[in-house]
Amino acid sequence: MAIVFTDLEALVIIAIVLIVVYIVGTYWKHRTLTRYAHWFEENLSKKGKVKFASHGHAGLRIKYEGKDRAEMREMDFALTLGARENLIYYPYSIFTRDFDRLSCWALLSRPIRSNLKIMRRTNRKTIEEAENTPRLSAVGLDELEQLGYIMYATDREYARELASKASIATRLKNSKNVELIEFDRLSSRLHLVGKLSKESLPELVNFMFVLGNSA
């Protein structure tokens, strides 16, 4: 026998589901961000000063100032989690392939010789921006292209040297979490965007240090 709900009963059920999803999703995000914050405190506080700025359950910002000025002047991290407190997020994330995101910025202690971008071939928007940037041209590097990445730079020779020195292709092959690597020559700034997870966080942060010290 089929169960029939009145309009009021259906609305009550929907409201209960929305409330449960909001509470559980918010709690999960708070626990996750707390765990990430502990990781930064445990692993970076010995190297320098670590400051936190919470954005509620939406994300977390971390500012790091290294003691060794020869290594990094300063680094900023932005951790953004998907809206798991919203029921619509779940079907939305399936179609958009949404993921938790880690964005990192580092102000390097020495000048950079070239503007440089490495991104996934599937990111058409970022590729179009690179193609429309003056003096920025594609650098043919088979190792990266076989992994689904493409590199652009104003100085191709420097880009190849950096890729080799930092073992970028090897790291990308073992990781699969990096979405974008960008060097800005004028500001001496490094930017990295990657998929955030408990496993990828140490890997991405370590990659930032490797890239910064190799530039």
C-alpha positions in Angstrom: 0.0 0.0 0.0 1.5 3.3 -1.1 2.1 6.0 1.6 0.6 9.3 0.7 1.7 12.5 2.4 -0.2 15.7 2.7 1.4 18.9 1.5 2.1 20.0 5.1 3.7 16.6 6.0 5.8 16.8 2.8 7.0 20.3 3.8 7.8 19.2 7.3 9.9 16.2 6.0 11.8 18.5 3.6 12.4 21.0 6.4 13.7 18.3 8.7 16.0 16.9 5.9 17.4 20.5 5.2 18.0 21.1 8.9 19.8 17.7 9.4 22.0 18.3 6.3 22.8 21.8 7.5 23.7 20.7 11.0 25.8 17.7 9.9 27.4 19.6 7.1 28.3 22.5 9.3 29.7 20.3 12.0 31.8 18.3 9.5 33.3 21.4 8.0 34.1 22.8 11.4 35.9 19.6 12.4 37.7 19.5 9.0 38.9 23.1 9.2 40.1 22.5 12.8 42.1 19.5 11.7 43.7 21.5 8.9 44.5 24.3 11.3 46.2 21.9 13.7 48.3 20.6 10.8 49.6 24.1 9.9 50.3 24.8 13.6 52.2 21.5 14.1 54.2 21.6 10.8 54.9 25.3 10.1 55.1 27.0 13.6 58.6 25.7 14.1 59.7 27.4 10.9 58.0 30.7 11.4 55.0 32.6 12.7 51.6 31.2 11.8 48.4 33.3 12.0 44.8 32.2 11.4 41.7 34.1 10.1 38.4 32.1 10.2 35.7 32.7 7.6 33.1 30.8 9.6 32.4 27.3 8.3 33.1 28.4 4.7 36.9 28.4 4.9 40.1 29.4 6.6 43.0 31.8 5.9 46.5 31.2 7.2 49.4 33.6 7.0 52.9 32.3 7.4 56.1 34.4 8.0 59.2 32.3 7.8 62.2 32.8 10.1 64.6 32.0 7.3 64.4 35.0 5.0 66.6 33.2 2.4 63.8 30.7 1.9 60.4 32.5 1.9 59.4 36.0 2.9 55.8 35.1 3.5 53.1 32.7 2.5 49.3 32.9 2.5 46.9 29.9 2.3 43.2 30.0 1.6 41.2 26.8 2.4 37.8 26.7 0.8 35.4 23.8 1.5 32.3 22.9 -0.6 28.9 24.0 0.8 28.1 20.6 2.4 25.6 22.3 4.7 23.4 22.9 1.6 21.4 20.0 0.2 21.7 21.4 -3.3 25.5 21.1 -3.1 25.4 17.3 -3.5 23.8 16.9 -6.9 25.5 20.1 -8.0 29.0 18.8 -7.1 28.4 15.6 -9.2 27.8 17.6 -12.4 30.4 20.3 -11.8 33.0 18.0 -10.2 33.4 20.6 -7.4 36.2 19.9 -4.9 37.6 21.5 -1.7 40.3 23.9 -2.7 43.7 25.1 -1.4 45.0 28.3 -2.8 48.6 29.3 -1.9 50.5 32.5 -2.5 54.2 33.0 -1.7 56.3 36.2 -1.8 59.7 35.0 -2.9 63.0 36.5 -1.5 64.6 36.9 -4.9 63.5 38.1 -8.4 61.8 35.7 -10.8 63.1 35.7 -14.4 59.9 34.9 -16.1 56.1 35.0 -15.9 55.0 31.3 -16.0 51.8 29.4 -15.8 51.1 25.6 -15.7 47.5 24.5 -15.8 45.4 21.6 -16.8 44.4 21.3 -20.4 40.7 21.0 -19.3 40.7 24.4 -17.8 39.8 26.3 -20.9 39.2 29.6 -19.2 42.7 29.8 -17.7 44.2 28.7 -21.0 42.4 31.4 -22.9 43.6 34.0 -20.4 47.2 32.8 -20.9 46.9 32.8 -24.7 45.6 36.4 -24.5 48.4 37.6 -22.2 51.1 39.6 -24.1 54.5 37.8 -24.5 53.2 34.7 -22.8 53.5 31.7 -25.1 53.2 27.9 -24.9 56.2 25.9 -23.9 56.2 22.5 -25.4 57.2 20.0 -22.7 56.2 16.4 -23.5 56.4 15.3 -19.8 53.8 17.8 -18.8 51.6 17.4 -21.8 51.4 13.7 -21.3 50.0 14.3 -17.8 47.3 16.6 -19.2 49.1 19.9 -18.3 50.3 22.8 -20.5 52.9 25.4 -19.7 53.1 29.1 -20.8 56.0 31.5 -20.1 57.6 34.7 -21.2 61.1 33.0 -21.1 60.9 29.4 -22.4 64.4 28.5 -21.5 63.9 29.5 -17.9 60.6 27.7 -17.8 62.3 24.4 -18.9 65.1 24.9 -16.4 62.6 25.5 -13.5 60.5 22.5 -14.5 63.6 20.3 -14.5 65.1 21.8 -11.2 61.8 21.4 -9.3 61.0 18.0 -10.8 57.6 19.4 -11.7 56.5 16.7 -14.1 57.5 13.9 -11.6 55.6 15.6 -8.8 52.5 16.2 -10.9 52.6 12.6 -12.1 52.6 11.4 -8.5 50.1 13.9 -7.2 47.2 14.6 -9.7 46.0 17.3 -7.2 47.5 20.5 -8.7 45.2 22.6 -10.8 47.4 25.7 -11.4 51.0 26.9 -10.9 51.8 30.5 -11.6 54.9 32.8 -11.2 54.5 36.5 -11.5 57.8 38.2 -12.4 56.9 41.8 -11.4 55.7 41.0 -7.9 58.1 38.0 -7.3 55.0 36.0 -6.3 54.2 32.3 -6.6 50.6 31.1 -6.8 49.4 27.5 -6.6 45.9 26.0 -6.6 45.1 22.4 -5.8 42.5 20.0 -4.7 42.3 19.9 -0.9 42.1 16.8 1.2 43.8 15.3 4.3 46.3 13.5 2.0 47.0 16.3 -0.4 47.5 19.2 2.1 51.1 18.2 3.1 52.0 17.4 -0.5 50.8 20.7 -1.9 52.4 22.8 0.9 55.7 21.0 0.4 55.4 21.5 -3.3 55.1 25.3 -2.7 58.4 25.3 -0.8 60.1 23.3 -3.5 58.8 25.7 -6.2 59.8 28.8 -4.2 63.3 27.5 -3.5 63.8 26.5 -7.1 62.7 29.8 -8.7 
